[in-house]
Structures are given as structure tokens and as C-alpha cells.
């Protein structure tokens, strides 16, 4: 087997193991960590293709594990529809190879990390939610099309709604599921996600699930706030590296 292929396989496996581990502890972060690290050795579009199967399976699992997704679906359908509209509207950004997608990914990671490290907490009123939900959905979808990352600005927005813990975890699973499906359709349409890539993406599910199980077990023993601080600090450094790499090339 070609040494380059072996190195890529090992790198991908370790990346998904770590990404699943993070998701197991804090309930999110699999796409962010996987795309961020794989973006160092491949284009964001290829990294997003590998992410489709493990992201979809783990998010569906997270969605179905919650108390009731019917009310959440009725409440957040404008945002979920916005995910699809934004992703499909920015379909041409998927597969960007000139460095812009990598730079955008770095900026998205920096923004997410700074919000995570900030002690400030923002709230959104029910009145503002009516017009913010579709806007947040479209914006998140467009960023996801270019970077494969679904968290900006959806996750900070959902946190600002002050949902109950179980509701927040479940709506994150719902949001990431819809986003993954929308992005998968774009990747198939653009010829990026093909049968051969689907096989590799399916294989990535194994380390992702293993990491997720390990993370869930460790979550019961380690203070979540301590881990979150280290996690967001690491994302900040990684985002800065990705954002500056193209500019300094």
C-alpha cells in the first residue's frame, strides 16, 4: 500500500477518534475538530466528504436520544429550512481550492472559540427569535457549504435561547442532522462525494463512535468547564493557523 495512503488513513482515524471523543464529552464539536484537523492535510471539501457518514449517524443518535423532537421541529423549522437554503445557495463554494474556504474555516473557528472562552452570556427574546431563526439558518448553511462546519452562528444562537439542557442537546442533534443531509446533497451534486468516498466515510464512523463512547465515560469524571476551556483555546490556535496560512503562503 502506498505510504501516503497509509499516512492519510492513520491521520483520518486519529482525527475522528479525537473528534468523537470531544463530541462525547460536550455534545458537539465532531465536525469542528474533524474539519479543522483534516484541513491541515487535505482540502475542506474532501474533509467534509469524509465527515458525512460519521456526522450523520452520531447526530441522528443524539437526536433520537432526547425526550421529544416534535415540538422542537415545529419551533425551529424556519432555522432548519434556512440551513438548506443557505447550503444550496452557496453550493458553488464547496470544493473551493484557492484557499478562501480554508481562510473562512479559520475565521469561523476563531469566532467560535472566542465565544466559547468569553464569560459573557447573550439572550434572545421570543420576539427576536421569529426573524433571527431563518437568518441564522441561512448564514450557517452558507458557511457550512464552504467549510463543512455547522456551528457558526447556529450554536451560539441556540445557547442564547436558554433552552433546557436536554432540549439544547436534542436541538443540536436535529440541527446537525439537517445540515449534514443538506451538505451531503451539495457534495453529491458537485461530484465531490462519490461511492469511493462514501466507503472511506463509512470507515471513519468506527473511530468516531469509539471516541464518542470514551468521551461519554470521561465526562462523568472530569469537570466539563475545565475541558471546555482547553478545547476552545485549542480551537482558537488552530483557527488562527488556518486563517493565516493562505495569507502567508
JOFENVEN-V686767 format. One record per backbone hydrogen bond with DSSP energy under -0.5 kcal/mol. CO is the residue of the C=O (numbers start at 1). NH is the residue of the N-H. Records with the same first field share a line. If there is no record, write none. Layout:
CO = NH  NH
//
This chain:
2 = 6
3 = 7
4 = 8
5 = 9
6 = 10
7 = 11
8 = 12
9 = 13
10 = 14
11 = 15
12 = 16
13 = 17
14 = 18
15 = 19
16 = 20
17 = 21
18 = 22
19 = 23
20 = 24
21 = 25
22 = 26
23 = 27
29 = 33
30 = 34
31 = 35
32 = 36
33 = 37
34 = 38
35 = 39
37 = 40
38 = 41  42
43 = 47
44 = 48
45 = 49
46 = 50
47 = 51
48 = 52
49 = 52
50 = 54
51 = 55
52 = 56
53 = 57
54 = 58
55 = 59
56 = 60
57 = 61
58 = 62
59 = 63
60 = 64
61 = 65
63 = 66
69 = 73
70 = 74
71 = 75
72 = 76
73 = 77
76 = 80
77 = 81
78 = 82
79 = 83
80 = 84
81 = 85
82 = 86
83 = 87
84 = 88
85 = 89
86 = 90
88 = 91
90 = 93  94
91 = 94
93 = 96
99 = 103
100 = 104
101 = 105
102 = 106
103 = 107
104 = 108
105 = 109
106 = 110
107 = 111
108 = 112
109 = 113
110 = 114
111 = 115
112 = 116
113 = 117
114 = 118
125 = 129
126 = 130
127 = 130  131
128 = 131  132
129 = 133
131 = 135
132 = 136
133 = 137
134 = 138
135 = 139
136 = 140
137 = 141
138 = 142
139 = 143
140 = 144
141 = 145
142 = 146
143 = 147
144 = 148
151 = 153  155  156
153 = 157
154 = 158
155 = 159
156 = 160
157 = 161
158 = 161  163
159 = 162
160 = 124
164 = 168
165 = 169
166 = 170
167 = 171
168 = 172
169 = 173
170 = 174
171 = 175
172 = 176
173 = 177
174 = 178
175 = 179
176 = 180
177 = 181
178 = 182
179 = 183
180 = 184
181 = 185
182 = 186
183 = 187
184 = 188
185 = 189
186 = 190
187 = 192  193
188 = 191
192 = 194
194 = 198
195 = 199
196 = 200
197 = 201
198 = 202
199 = 203
200 = 204
202 = 205
203 = 206  207
204 = 208
205 = 209
206 = 210
207 = 211
208 = 212
209 = 213
210 = 214
211 = 215
212 = 216
213 = 217
214 = 218
215 = 219
216 = 220
217 = 220
218 = 221  222
223 = 227
224 = 228
225 = 229
226 = 230
227 = 231
228 = 232
229 = 233
230 = 234
231 = 235
232 = 236
233 = 237
234 = 238
235 = 239
236 = 240
237 = 241
238 = 242
239 = 243
240 = 244
241 = 245
242 = 246
243 = 247
244 = 248
245 = 249
//
